[in-house]
Amino acid sequence: TRFDGADVHDLAASDGVLFAAAENGLWSSTDGRAWTRFGGITTPVTRVAATAGRVAVGGRDGVRIARIADGAFTAVESARFAVRELRARSGTFAASGEGVELAAELGGEWQRIPAEGAQRVRGLDVDAEGVIHVAVDTAKGARTACIVDGAVELVWTPMRGGAIQRAACGEYGFLACVDPATGVTFVEL
């Protein structure tokens, strides 16, 4: 899908509105056919996430968030990094960068989350209860952790060897996709 010649990088939906993160800004639609710019954003947007009447966008300059009703975006100070992943569900938002940068909205406030011991954040997602799940590479191999009820102390759960390529939450819990030398492994927590 292209919007005025720009590639679309990500999609999200909330409250009957579909959002498209594109190289030339953020677009919205209520029917999937007619699209308009949203929130006046014309700079590149690589990630978009929406939940509970709010939408967040991520790009090279960090995360911005707005209420869907008014589209007035504000920058998230604790998430001023090039955004690799941006996820939302159950009213909770989380973002990761290219290295070990993590930020999340916990208890209504955005904050940086220390990922001590991590060499790189490989994936994150938010489950149906609003729990943030993180998958990282460490010197001792792949690890996963949960961030629950505003706790920013990550306790890493070891996984069988390999390097995490992608992480996502499903209906039955957190799944981390690992690519060890012997093949692909899925871990359910």
Disulfide bonds with the S-S distance in Angstrom:
none
